[in-house]
Amino acid sequence: MSTTSLPTRPVLRPREDPGLPARLARSAAANQGVQLRTEDFGGWLADRGRAHDFSVDRIAFAELDGWSFESGTGNLVHRSGRFFTVEGLSAATDEGPYRGWQQPIIVQPEVGILGILAKEFDGVLHFLMQAKMEPGNPNLLQLSPTVQATRSNYTKVHKGLDVKYLDYFVTPGRGQVLADALQSEHGSWFYRKSNRNMIVEALDDVPLYDDFCWLTLGQINELLHQDLVINMDARTVLSCMPEYGQQFGTEHGPSAGERALHTDAELRSWFTGERSRRELRVERVPLASVPGWVRGERSVDHEEGRYFKVVAVSVRAASREVSRWTQPLFEPVGAGVTAFVARRIGGVLHVLAHARVEGGFLDTVELGPTVQCTPGNWDHLPAADRPPFLDLVLEASGARGGRVRYEAVHSEEGGRFLNADSRTLVVECDDAPLDPPPGYRWVTPAQLRSLVRHGHYVNVQARTLLACLGAMGGDGR
């Protein structure tokens, strides 16, 4: 009799984990964790700040170590040829008050990893978060994902220490993948930059290092209501969280999560139409040839004093893989406003998404917030050229009737942007038009979550707001 083994019959599994939404909902309902009480988190974060020596100083470009303006192009480059470069971008589009413009842009073709590690304690999912210093954060220390690293970082181009917990996100089989998608970064400041956003559940014991803590989803959601606590990289990963929570329906009809003004097919068709009809032509050009921008000893500025500037800093951070370094940063001129206008349609919360064109997008258009701008950059323009709904959002507490459902100040990615803070809001307004201007569409948070499962549909600012909608709880999801 032959001893040759017979082929094993393939085992089919459910396409989705049927128990995951309930597990996430339990974690969202838990406002105390196995390691920290929520009210003790502020003290823990302050202790982590005192445990390390942090400093950030502005310096002249000539004081940058390893960085220089390239002869001929004027591009700001690193001697390793890695990390990123600051180059010029020339863009032209078919709509809006600015049909053509030129600007500096960050070019960083490598894909980074933003990963949050999950593990169940006492029947409740917890998420491993890191107190991470970034030089551009106004308060330096914020809560980041477990792993937040560019390829240059985790391949140790800087010859620094290993990235803790990296294996869970780069080694197949180390954990159960709960979410994984390539997502864009800021299309106004990065050229076609993507990061891999991941949530992985550990199947083994996980060592706990200094500067890391386990928090429930409920605790994280509470912290999202505080200013400058949850960093941008953590917010974008949280927006990729699979759908969870109670669905509010009736015995005679579908749940609120399954009802919307537009079907998913209609929404995707509209979005595909926006991508098809909008025109965007971009070209990378030498930084030295970008008109309207002036390079000085300590900054590259726009001649009208608007938009942003390129500056240089010297950093000391004992908790990082490298304890000292210098680098360029982009610093916006003025604080931003990022907001969803919301209204109930048939009893279901909808938000008004905008199909935005940004020069650095990989595919021309992504869904953004209703309002995404730095108001000061538009003050000199006539009212007709100001962003739609900006005045409604700015006057939300006044006579216009808007009701602020969520408000906090959040900063953008502190590894590339200095003091880039935005007032982040969800403004509910019953008078917002059901038939919005071209380029806008009413969508439910559930529809946005379904799109976030795929890359380059929802921009980073809208993903922040999606994480904040989840933090609102109940019918805010």
Secondary structure as UniProt FT lines:
FT   TURN            18..19
FT   HELIX           20..29
FT   HELIX           38..40
FT   HELIX           41..50
FT   STRAND          54..59
FT   HELIX           61..63
FT   STRAND          67..69
FT   TURN            71..73
FT   STRAND          76..78
FT   TURN            79..80
FT   STRAND          85..93
FT   STRAND          100..107
FT   STRAND          112..121
FT   TURN            122..123
FT   STRAND          124..133
FT   TURN            135..136
FT   TURN            138..139
FT   STRAND          141..144
FT   STRAND          147..149
FT   HELIX           151..154
FT   TURN            155..158
FT   TURN            164..166
FT   HELIX           167..170
FT   TURN            172..173
FT   STRAND          175..184
FT   TURN            187..189
FT   STRAND          194..202
FT   TURN            210..211
FT   STRAND          212..216
FT   HELIX           217..223
FT   TURN            224..225
FT   TURN            227..228
FT   HELIX           232..239
FT   TURN            251..252
FT   HELIX           256..258
FT   HELIX           264..277
FT   STRAND          280..285
FT   HELIX           287..289
FT   TURN            291..292
FT   STRAND          293..295
FT   STRAND          299..302
FT   TURN            303..304
FT   STRAND          308..317
FT   TURN            318..319
FT   STRAND          324..332
FT   STRAND          336..345
FT   TURN            346..347
FT   STRAND          348..357
FT   TURN            359..360
FT   TURN            362..363
FT   STRAND          365..368
FT   STRAND          371..373
FT   HELIX           375..377
FT   TURN            378..380
FT   HELIX           383..385
FT   TURN            388..389
FT   HELIX           390..394
FT   TURN            395..400
FT   STRAND          403..411
FT   TURN            414..416
FT   STRAND          421..428
FT   TURN            430..431
FT   TURN            438..439
FT   STRAND          440..443
FT   HELIX           445..452
FT   TURN            455..456
FT   HELIX           460..472
FT   HELIX           474..476
//
